[in-house]
Amino acid sequence: MAKQSTSTVTPRLRFPEFRRGGEWSVRALADVANFQNKKIWSLNVSTADYVSTENLLPDYGGLALAPKSPAVGSVTQYLVGDVLISNIRPYLKKVWHADRDGGASNDVIVVRAKETLSNAFLAFVLKSDRFIAYVMLGAKGVKMPRGDIDSMRKYPVGRPSKGEQKKIADCLTSLDEMIGAQERKVGALRAHKRGLMQQLFPREGATLPRLRFPEFRNAPEWEQKPAGAFFGNRKEGGEEGLPIYSVTVNEGMIPRASFDRDFYDIEEPSKNKKACAGDIAYNMMRMWQGAQGVAAEDCMVSPAYVVLSPVEDVCSRFFAYFFKLPQSLELLTAHSRGLTKDRLRLYFDDFARMRLCVPGYEEQQRIASFLVSFDTQIAVESKQFTILKTHKRGLMQQLFPSPEGIGT
């Protein structure tokens, strides 16, 4: 057992009824919780109750269904209320507060609160960036770092009264429920958008979508034309003073200045390519994954990109959504060159030969504007989700004393 500490500390933020409740006592984690090592037969553990480093979700995201039952003869038993921590690459923040009984792999640490500490309070102590940072300080290994259990046992835990523990845990649990609800809302919106896109664009081989806006229900069928009929290949060099953009799979074109890293490959404007507002730029090596986007302004991009210049009466935003469809990604893959997927490249000449089924300009605009408005709504709800998570992190910084304030 770790040596008892007699230090005390006070958090920066306390609920009104506890402001005169005295300082928190400080103990090493091993003094207020047990590290479980009781083994049970793996045959008695279902996939729904099995926990490994694979099905623990990162960023304190909970638990996914295990893809298979444990292969070893025994696993570590855990009970409702225990806290399970993945001990491989702790920086991934795979920490789960158990809501069931089950078994865990040898790479998962099972921690159970002692009588003086509530399960819920302990869970928030361990599901914190402070604890993860502490674990990483003692982690061993470079490629696959593992936390040091002896170091974890010494982690200093501030312990308030049972009443204050409950108040803090109840507050953070309510906040977690709000965050979870917001995350589900964003997920539902994204799923709804995917479903709508399948309806708004024709199936493979069809010339009419299953869902059409009222004003276009009597319009002609969509026409198949080569992609070269809609876009030219812009090969202009970069210009001094233009911002540099990069193409991403999930967010389209993003200013390079927004990335948290430095780039040195195309510093000279003349070695870049120019993209004008409304052009579509795509990464030749990742177009089969959907790495493309519409330029929001005149800018420069990597010379490794292809810049598509739309001809008259072509809505680039429509095509940016069109190229994200599963059937479009299959088509883009089929026209890319390379022996393996990680070496596939889509050159403009091959792109230009692709046959695309497309409506008239007005219908392109209508579909694009609808999907843009949907994306705007998703962005608003995603921002709210981020705000809630940031608020929780800040609140936890205030409600729990820091290890520096506690001492070890």
MILO-473014 format. One record per residue (C-alpha): residue number from 1; residue in one letter; z, y, x. Coordinates in steps of 0.1 Angstrom, whole numbers, plus 2048, in hexadecimal, padded with zeros to 3 digits. Example, Ala and Ser with C-alpha at 12.3 -4.5 7.8 and 13.67 -1.06 7.14 Angstrom:
2
{nr=1 rest=A up=84E north=7D3 east=87B}
{nr=2 rest=S up=847 north=7F5 east=889}
END
This chain:
408
{nr=1 rest=M up=800 north=800 east=800}
{nr=2 rest=A up=7F8 north=823 east=80C}
{nr=3 rest=K up=815 north=838 east=818}
{nr=4 rest=Q up=824 north=84E east=7FD}
{nr=5 rest=S up=81E north=873 east=7FF}
{nr=6 rest=T up=837 north=88D east=7F3}
{nr=7 rest=S up=81F north=8AB east=7F1}
{nr=8 rest=T up=818 north=8BE east=7D2}
{nr=9 rest=V up=7FB north=8D4 east=7C6}
{nr=10 rest=T up=7F1 north=8E9 east=7A9}
{nr=11 rest=P up=7CD north=8EB east=79B}
{nr=12 rest=R up=7BC north=90C east=796}
{nr=13 rest=L up=7B7 north=907 east=771}
{nr=14 rest=R up=7D1 north=8F9 east=759}
{nr=15 rest=F up=7D3 north=8F7 east=733}
{nr=16 rest=P up=7EC north=910 east=725}
{nr=17 rest=E up=806 north=8F7 east=71B}
{nr=18 rest=F up=808 north=8E9 east=73F}
{nr=19 rest=R up=809 north=909 east=753}
{nr=20 rest=R up=82F north=907 east=757}
{nr=21 rest=G up=82E north=8E1 east=75A}
{nr=22 rest=G up=834 north=8E1 east=780}
{nr=23 rest=E up=81F north=8D7 east=79D}
{nr=24 rest=W up=80B north=8B6 east=79E}
{nr=25 rest=S up=819 north=89B east=7B5}
{nr=26 rest=V up=800 north=88D east=7CE}
{nr=27 rest=R up=7FB north=868 east=7D7}
{nr=28 rest=A up=7E1 north=854 east=7E9}
{nr=29 rest=L up=7C9 north=842 east=7D2}
{nr=30 rest=A up=7D9 north=821 east=7DB}
{nr=31 rest=D up=7FB north=82D east=7CF}
{nr=32 rest=V up=7EE north=835 east=7AC}
{nr=33 rest=A up=7D3 north=81B east=7A7}
{nr=34 rest=N up=7CC north=7F7 east=7B1}
{nr=35 rest=F up=7AC north=7EB east=7C2}
{nr=36 rest=Q up=7A4 north=7CB east=7AE}
{nr=37 rest=N up=799 north=7AB east=7BF}
{nr=38 rest=K up=7A0 north=790 east=7A5}
{nr=39 rest=K up=782 north=779 east=7A3}
{nr=40 rest=I up=774 north=768 east=784}
{nr=41 rest=W up=757 north=74F east=780}
{nr=42 rest=S up=735 north=760 east=77D}
{nr=43 rest=L up=72B north=747 east=762}
{nr=44 rest=N up=744 north=758 east=74B}
{nr=45 rest=V up=734 north=77A east=74F}
{nr=46 rest=S up=716 north=784 east=73A}
{nr=47 rest=T up=6FB north=79C east=745}
{nr=48 rest=A up=709 north=7B6 east=72E}
{nr=49 rest=D up=72A north=7B4 east=740}
{nr=50 rest=Y up=71E north=7B0 east=764}
{nr=51 rest=V up=720 north=7CE east=77B}
{nr=52 rest=S up=70D north=7D1 east=79C}
{nr=53 rest=T up=700 north=7ED east=7B2}
{nr=54 rest=E up=6DF north=7E9 east=7A0}
{nr=55 rest=N up=6E9 north=7F0 east=77C}
{nr=56 rest=L up=703 north=80B east=783}
{nr=57 rest=L up=6F0 north=82B east=77C}
{nr=58 rest=P up=6F0 north=848 east=795}
{nr=59 rest=D up=700 north=86A east=78F}
{nr=60 rest=Y up=71D north=85A east=77A}
{nr=61 rest=G up=702 north=84F east=761}
{nr=62 rest=G up=714 north=830 east=755}
{nr=63 rest=L up=708 north=80D east=754}
{nr=64 rest=A up=6E6 north=7FD east=74C}
{nr=65 rest=L up=6E1 north=7D9 east=741}
{nr=66 rest=A up=6E1 north=7C2 east=75F}
{nr=67 rest=P up=6BE north=7B3 east=765}
{nr=68 rest=K up=6CE north=791 east=76C}
{nr=69 rest=S up=6EF north=77E east=76D}
{nr=70 rest=P up=703 north=77D east=78D}
{nr=71 rest=A up=6F6 north=762 east=7A5}
{nr=72 rest=V up=716 north=75D east=7B8}
{nr=73 rest=G up=732 north=746 east=7AE}
{nr=74 rest=S up=74C north=760 east=7A7}
{nr=75 rest=V up=74E north=785 east=7A0}
{nr=76 rest=T up=76A north=7A0 east=7A0}
{nr=77 rest=Q up=77A north=7A2 east=77E}
{nr=78 rest=Y up=77C north=7C5 east=76E}
{nr=79 rest=L up=78D north=7CF east=74D}
{nr=80 rest=V up=789 north=7EB east=734}
{nr=81 rest=G up=794 north=80B east=744}
{nr=82 rest=D up=78D north=801 east=768}
{nr=83 rest=V up=778 north=818 east=77E}
{nr=84 rest=L up=75A north=807 east=790}
{nr=85 rest=I up=74B north=816 east=7AF}
{nr=86 rest=S up=72B north=80B east=7C0}
{nr=87 rest=N up=734 north=808 east=7E5}
{nr=88 rest=I up=710 north=809 east=7F1}
{nr=89 rest=R up=702 north=82C east=7F6}
{nr=90 rest=P up=71F north=83E east=7E6}
{nr=91 rest=Y up=70C north=85F east=7E5}
{nr=92 rest=L up=6F9 north=851 east=7C7}
{nr=93 rest=K up=719 north=856 east=7B3}
{nr=94 rest=K up=718 north=835 east=7A1}
{nr=95 rest=V up=73B north=835 east=791}
{nr=96 rest=W up=742 north=827 east=76F}
{nr=97 rest=H up=761 north=827 east=758}
{nr=98 rest=A up=761 north=804 east=749}
{nr=99 rest=D up=760 north=802 east=723}
{nr=100 rest=R up=761 north=7DB east=723}
{nr=101 rest=D up=76D north=7BE east=737}
{nr=102 rest=G up=756 north=7AC east=750}
{nr=103 rest=G up=74E north=7A4 east=774}
{nr=104 rest=A up=741 north=7B8 east=791}
{nr=105 rest=S up=72E north=7AF east=7B1}
{nr=106 rest=N up=73F north=7B1 east=7D3}
{nr=107 rest=D up=72F north=7D2 east=7DA}
{nr=108 rest=V up=740 north=7E3 east=7BD}
{nr=109 rest=I up=764 north=7EF east=7C1}
{nr=110 rest=V up=77B north=7EB east=7A3}
{nr=111 rest=V up=798 north=803 east=7A0}
{nr=112 rest=R up=7B3 north=801 east=785}
{nr=113 rest=A up=7CD north=81C east=77E}
{nr=114 rest=K up=7F2 north=814 east=782}
{nr=115 rest=E up=80B north=81D east=767}
{nr=116 rest=T up=810 north=841 east=772}
{nr=117 rest=L up=7EB north=84A east=76F}
{nr=118 rest=S up=7D5 north=847 east=750}
{nr=119 rest=N up=7B4 north=834 east=752}
{nr=120 rest=A up=7A0 north=852 east=745}
{nr=121 rest=F up=7B0 north=86B east=75D}
{nr=122 rest=L up=7A9 north=853 east=77B}
{nr=123 rest=A up=785 north=84F east=770}
{nr=124 rest=F up=77F north=875 east=772}
{nr=125 rest=V up=790 north=876 east=794}
{nr=126 rest=L up=778 north=85C east=7A1}
{nr=127 rest=K up=759 north=868 east=78E}
{nr=128 rest=S up=759 north=888 east=7A2}
{nr=129 rest=D up=744 north=897 east=7BD}
{nr=130 rest=R up=764 north=89D east=7D1}
{nr=131 rest=F up=76D north=878 east=7D2}
{nr=132 rest=I up=749 north=86F east=7DB}
{nr=133 rest=A up=749 north=889 east=7F8}
{nr=134 rest=Y up=769 north=87A east=804}
{nr=135 rest=V up=75B north=857 east=803}
{nr=136 rest=M up=73C north=861 east=816}
{nr=137 rest=L up=751 north=870 east=832}
{nr=138 rest=G up=75F north=84D east=839}
{nr=139 rest=A up=73F north=83A east=831}
{nr=140 rest=K up=730 north=823 east=84B}
{nr=141 rest=G up=70B north=81D east=851}
{nr=142 rest=V up=6ED north=833 east=851}
{nr=143 rest=K up=6D1 north=823 east=83C}
{nr=144 rest=M up=6E8 north=812 east=823}
{nr=145 rest=P up=70A north=823 east=827}
{nr=146 rest=R up=729 north=812 east=819}
{nr=147 rest=G up=74A north=822 east=810}
{nr=148 rest=D up=769 north=818 east=823}
{nr=149 rest=I up=782 north=809 east=80C}
{nr=150 rest=D up=7A0 north=811 east=822}
{nr=151 rest=S up=795 north=836 east=822}
{nr=152 rest=M up=791 north=835 east=7FC}
{nr=153 rest=R up=7B5 north=828 east=7F9}
{nr=154 rest=K up=7C1 north=848 east=80A}
{nr=155 rest=Y up=7AE north=860 east=7F3}
{nr=156 rest=P up=7C8 north=87A east=7E8}
{nr=157 rest=V up=7CD north=87B east=7C2}
{nr=158 rest=G up=7DF north=897 east=7B1}
{nr=159 rest=R up=7F4 north=888 east=795}
{nr=160 rest=P up=800 north=89E east=778}
{nr=161 rest=S up=815 north=893 east=75A}
{nr=162 rest=K up=807 north=879 east=742}
{nr=163 rest=G up=803 north=895 east=728}
{nr=164 rest=E up=7EE north=8AA east=740}
{nr=165 rest=Q up=7DA north=88C east=74B}
{nr=166 rest=K up=7D1 north=885 east=727}
{nr=167 rest=K up=7C8 north=8A9 east=720}
{nr=168 rest=I up=7B0 north=8AB east=73E}
{nr=169 rest=A up=7A1 north=889 east=736}
{nr=170 rest=D up=79C north=892 east=711}
{nr=171 rest=C up=78B north=8B3 east=71A}
{nr=172 rest=L up=773 north=8A4 east=733}
{nr=173 rest=T up=76C north=887 east=71C}
{nr=174 rest=S up=762 north=89F east=701}
{nr=175 rest=L up=74C north=8B1 east=719}
{nr=176 rest=D up=73C north=890 east=724}
{nr=177 rest=E up=734 north=889 east=700}
{nr=178 rest=M up=723 north=8AA east=6FC}
{nr=179 rest=I up=70F north=8A4 east=71C}
{nr=180 rest=G up=706 north=881 east=710}
{nr=181 rest=A up=6FA north=88E east=6EF}
{nr=182 rest=Q up=6E5 north=8A9 east=700}
{nr=183 rest=E up=6D6 north=88F east=717}
{nr=184 rest=R up=6CD north=879 east=6F9}
{nr=185 rest=K up=6BD north=897 east=6E8}
{nr=186 rest=V up=6A7 north=89E east=706}
{nr=187 rest=G up=69E north=87A east=709}
{nr=188 rest=A up=695 north=878 east=6E4}
{nr=189 rest=L up=67F north=897 east=6E7}
{nr=190 rest=R up=66D north=888 east=705}
{nr=191 rest=A up=668 north=867 east=6F3}
{nr=192 rest=H up=65B north=87A east=6D4}
{nr=193 rest=K up=643 north=88D east=6EA}
{nr=194 rest=R up=636 north=86D east=6FA}
{nr=195 rest=G up=630 north=85E east=6D7}
{nr=196 rest=L up=61E north=87E east=6CB}
{nr=197 rest=M up=607 north=87D east=6E9}
{nr=198 rest=Q up=5FD north=85A east=6E1}
{nr=199 rest=Q up=5F4 north=866 east=6BE}
{nr=200 rest=L up=5E3 north=887 east=6C8}
{nr=201 rest=F up=5CB north=876 east=6E1}
{nr=202 rest=P up=5B4 north=859 east=6D8}
{nr=203 rest=R up=5BC north=836 east=6E3}
{nr=204 rest=E up=5A6 north=827 east=6FE}
{nr=205 rest=G up=583 north=821 east=6F0}
{nr=206 rest=A up=589 north=837 east=6D1}
{nr=207 rest=T up=57A north=859 east=6CB}
{nr=208 rest=L up=593 north=866 east=6B2}
{nr=209 rest=P up=5B9 north=86A east=6B5}
{nr=210 rest=R up=5D0 north=85B east=69B}
{nr=211 rest=L up=5E0 north=87D east=695}
{nr=212 rest=R up=5CC north=89D east=692}
{nr=213 rest=F up=5D6 north=8C0 east=688}
{nr=214 rest=P up=5CA north=8C9 east=665}
{nr=215 rest=E up=5B0 north=8E2 east=670}
{nr=216 rest=F up=59E north=8C8 east=684}
{nr=217 rest=R up=59F north=8AA east=66D}
{nr=218 rest=N up=57B north=8B0 east=663}
{nr=219 rest=A up=570 north=8B9 east=686}
{nr=220 rest=P up=557 north=8A3 east=699}
{nr=221 rest=E up=563 north=885 east=6AD}
{nr=222 rest=W up=56E north=88B east=6D1}
{nr=223 rest=E up=551 north=888 east=6EA}
{nr=224 rest=Q up=550 north=874 east=70A}
{nr=225 rest=K up=544 north=888 east=728}
{nr=226 rest=P up=548 north=885 east=74E}
{nr=227 rest=A up=565 north=898 east=75C}
{nr=228 rest=G up=54C north=8AC east=771}
{nr=229 rest=A up=540 north=8BC east=751}
{nr=230 rest=F up=562 north=8CC east=74D}
{nr=231 rest=F up=56C north=8D5 east=771}
{nr=232 rest=G up=55D north=8E0 east=791}
{nr=233 rest=N up=56C north=8DB east=7B4}
{nr=234 rest=R up=57B north=8FB east=7C1}
{nr=235 rest=K up=579 north=8FC east=7E7}
{nr=236 rest=E up=583 north=920 east=7EE}
{nr=237 rest=G up=59B north=926 east=80C}
{nr=238 rest=G up=5BD north=935 east=807}
{nr=239 rest=E up=5C4 north=95A east=808}
{nr=240 rest=E up=5DF north=96E east=818}
{nr=241 rest=G up=5FC north=977 east=801}
{nr=242 rest=L up=5F6 north=95B east=7E7}
{nr=243 rest=P up=614 north=945 east=7E0}
{nr=244 rest=I up=612 north=920 east=7EA}
{nr=245 rest=Y up=616 north=906 east=7CF}
{nr=246 rest=S up=61C north=8E0 east=7D0}
{nr=247 rest=V up=612 north=8C6 east=7B6}
{nr=248 rest=T up=62D north=8AE east=7A9}
{nr=249 rest=V up=62A north=890 east=792}
{nr=250 rest=N up=644 north=89C east=779}
{nr=251 rest=E up=643 north=8C2 east=779}
{nr=252 rest=G up=61F north=8CA east=781}
{nr=253 rest=M up=619 north=8E7 east=799}
{nr=254 rest=I up=639 north=8F6 east=7A8}
{nr=255 rest=P up=63C north=913 east=7C1}
{nr=256 rest=R up=645 north=905 east=7E3}
{nr=257 rest=A up=660 north=91F east=7E7}
{nr=258 rest=S up=673 north=90C east=7CC}
{nr=259 rest=F up=676 north=8ED east=7E1}
{nr=260 rest=D up=696 north=8E9 east=7F6}
{nr=261 rest=R up=683 north=8E1 east=816}
{nr=262 rest=D up=66B north=8F1 east=82E}
{nr=263 rest=F up=645 north=8EA east=831}
{nr=264 rest=Y up=631 north=8F0 east=851}
{nr=265 rest=D up=610 north=8DE east=84A}
{nr=266 rest=I up=5FB north=8FB east=83B}
{nr=267 rest=E up=60A north=91B east=847}
{nr=268 rest=E up=5E9 north=92D east=84D}
{nr=269 rest=P up=5D8 north=939 east=82D}
{nr=270 rest=S up=5B6 north=930 east=839}
{nr=271 rest=K up=5C0 north=90B east=83C}
{nr=272 rest=N up=5CC north=90A east=817}
{nr=273 rest=K up=5B7 north=908 east=7F8}
{nr=274 rest=K up=5B7 north=923 east=7DE}
{nr=275 rest=A up=5BF north=91A east=7B9}
{nr=276 rest=C up=5B9 north=934 east=79F}
{nr=277 rest=A up=5CE north=938 east=77F}
{nr=278 rest=G up=5C3 north=91D east=767}
{nr=279 rest=D up=5B6 north=905 east=781}
{nr=280 rest=I up=5C4 north=8E1 east=784}
{nr=281 rest=A up=5CE north=8D6 east=7A6}
{nr=282 rest=Y up=5D4 north=8B1 east=7AD}
{nr=283 rest=N up=5E1 north=89D east=7CA}
{nr=284 rest=M up=5C5 north=885 east=7D4}
{nr=285 rest=M up=5DE north=86A east=7DF}
{nr=286 rest=R up=5F4 north=86C east=7C0}
{nr=287 rest=M up=5DC north=875 east=7A4}
{nr=288 rest=W up=5DF north=851 east=797}
{nr=289 rest=Q up=604 north=859 east=791}
{nr=290 rest=G up=5FD north=87A east=77F}
{nr=291 rest=A up=603 north=892 east=79C}
{nr=292 rest=Q up=5F0 north=8B0 east=78E}
{nr=293 rest=G up=5F7 north=8D1 east=77D}
{nr=294 rest=V up=5E9 north=8F2 east=771}
{nr=295 rest=A up=5EC north=910 east=787}
{nr=296 rest=A up=600 north=92B east=776}
{nr=297 rest=E up=5F2 north=946 east=78E}
{nr=298 rest=D up=5DA north=94A east=7AA}
{nr=299 rest=C up=5EA north=937 east=7C7}
{nr=300 rest=M up=5E4 north=921 east=7E5}
{nr=301 rest=V up=5E7 north=8FB east=7E7}
{nr=302 rest=S up=5E5 north=8E0 east=802}
{nr=303 rest=P up=5C2 north=8D8 east=80F}
{nr=304 rest=A up=5CA north=8B4 east=805}
{nr=305 rest=Y up=5C8 north=8BE east=7E1}
{nr=306 rest=V up=5A9 north=8BF east=7CA}
{nr=307 rest=V up=5A7 north=8E0 east=7B6}
{nr=308 rest=L up=595 north=8DC east=795}
{nr=309 rest=S up=585 north=8FC east=788}
{nr=310 rest=P up=580 north=8FA east=762}
{nr=311 rest=V up=55E north=903 east=754}
{nr=312 rest=E up=55B north=91A east=736}
{nr=313 rest=D up=56C north=90E east=716}
{nr=314 rest=V up=583 north=8F5 east=728}
{nr=315 rest=C up=5A8 north=8F7 east=722}
{nr=316 rest=S up=5B9 north=8EC east=742}
{nr=317 rest=R up=5DB north=8E6 east=731}
{nr=318 rest=F up=5CB north=8CD east=71A}
{nr=319 rest=F up=5BE north=8B9 east=738}
{nr=320 rest=A up=5DF north=8BB east=74A}
{nr=321 rest=Y up=5EF north=8A9 east=72C}
{nr=322 rest=F up=5D0 north=892 east=729}
{nr=323 rest=F up=5D4 north=886 east=74D}
{nr=324 rest=K up=5F8 north=87C east=747}
{nr=325 rest=L up=5EF north=862 east=72C}
{nr=326 rest=P up=5F4 north=83D east=737}
{nr=327 rest=Q up=5CF north=836 east=730}
{nr=328 rest=S up=5C5 north=854 east=745}
{nr=329 rest=L up=5DA north=849 east=762}
{nr=330 rest=E up=5C9 north=827 east=760}
{nr=331 rest=L up=5A7 north=838 east=761}
{nr=332 rest=L up=5B2 north=84E east=77E}
{nr=333 rest=T up=5BE north=82F east=791}
{nr=334 rest=A up=59D north=81D east=78A}
{nr=335 rest=H up=589 north=839 east=799}
{nr=336 rest=S up=59F north=83E east=7B8}
{nr=337 rest=R up=596 north=82E east=7D9}
{nr=338 rest=G up=5AC north=81A east=7F0}
{nr=339 rest=L up=5B7 north=7F6 east=7F8}
{nr=340 rest=T up=5DA north=7FA east=7EB}
{nr=341 rest=K up=5EB north=811 east=7D2}
{nr=342 rest=D up=5FD north=825 east=7ED}
{nr=343 rest=R up=5DC north=82E east=7FD}
{nr=344 rest=L up=5C8 north=836 east=7DD}
{nr=345 rest=R up=5B5 north=857 east=7DE}
{nr=346 rest=L up=5A2 north=868 east=7C2}
{nr=347 rest=Y up=585 north=87D east=7D0}
{nr=348 rest=F up=574 north=897 east=7BB}
{nr=349 rest=D up=553 north=885 east=7B9}
{nr=350 rest=D up=564 north=866 east=7AB}
{nr=351 rest=F up=579 north=87C east=793}
{nr=352 rest=A up=559 north=88D east=787}
{nr=353 rest=R up=54A north=86C east=77D}
{nr=354 rest=M up=567 north=862 east=766}
{nr=355 rest=R up=55E north=861 east=741}
{nr=356 rest=L up=577 north=875 east=72C}
{nr=357 rest=C up=579 north=876 east=706}
{nr=358 rest=V up=580 north=89A east=6FD}
{nr=359 rest=P up=580 north=8B0 east=6DE}
{nr=360 rest=G up=572 north=8D3 east=6DA}
{nr=361 rest=Y up=582 north=8F1 east=6EC}
{nr=362 rest=E up=596 north=8FE east=6CD}
{nr=363 rest=E up=5A5 north=8DB east=6C8}
{nr=364 rest=Q up=5AD north=8D9 east=6ED}
{nr=365 rest=Q up=5C0 north=8FA east=6EA}
{nr=366 rest=R up=5D2 north=8F0 east=6CB}
{nr=367 rest=I up=5DF north=8CF east=6DA}
{nr=368 rest=A up=5E8 north=8E0 east=6FB}
{nr=369 rest=S up=5FC north=8FD east=6EA}
{nr=370 rest=F up=60F north=8E4 east=6D4}
{nr=371 rest=L up=619 north=8CF east=6F2}
{nr=372 rest=V up=622 north=8EE east=706}
{nr=373 rest=S up=639 north=8F9 east=6EB}
{nr=374 rest=F up=648 north=8D6 east=6EA}
{nr=375 rest=D up=64E north=8D7 east=710}
{nr=376 rest=T up=65E north=8F9 east=70C}
{nr=377 rest=Q up=677 north=8EA east=6F3}
{nr=378 rest=I up=67E north=8CD east=70B}
{nr=379 rest=A up=683 north=8E6 east=727}
{nr=380 rest=V up=69D north=8FA east=712}
{nr=381 rest=E up=6B0 north=8DB east=709}
{nr=382 rest=S up=6AE north=8CE east=72D}
{nr=383 rest=K up=6BC north=8EF east=73A}
{nr=384 rest=Q up=6D9 north=8EC east=721}
{nr=385 rest=F up=6E0 north=8C9 east=72F}
{nr=386 rest=T up=6E1 north=8D7 east=752}
{nr=387 rest=I up=6F8 north=8F3 east=748}
{nr=388 rest=L up=710 north=8DB east=738}
{nr=389 rest=K up=710 north=8C5 east=758}
{nr=390 rest=T up=715 north=8E3 east=76E}
{nr=391 rest=H up=732 north=8EF east=757}
{nr=392 rest=K up=743 north=8CE east=75A}
{nr=393 rest=R up=740 north=8CE east=780}
{nr=394 rest=G up=74F north=8F0 east=782}
{nr=395 rest=L up=76A north=8E7 east=769}
{nr=396 rest=M up=774 north=8C9 east=77E}
{nr=397 rest=Q up=776 north=8DE east=79D}
{nr=398 rest=Q up=790 north=8F3 east=78B}
{nr=399 rest=L up=7A3 north=8D7 east=779}
{nr=400 rest=F up=7A8 north=8C1 east=797}
{nr=401 rest=P up=7B7 north=8CD east=7B8}
{nr=402 rest=S up=79F north=8C9 east=7D6}
{nr=403 rest=P up=7A7 north=8B0 east=7F1}
{nr=404 rest=E up=7AB north=8CD east=809}
{nr=405 rest=G up=7C5 north=8DC east=7F2}
{nr=406 rest=I up=7D7 north=8BA east=7EE}
{nr=407 rest=G up=7D6 north=8AE east=812}
{nr=408 rest=T up=7D6 north=88A east=81C}
END
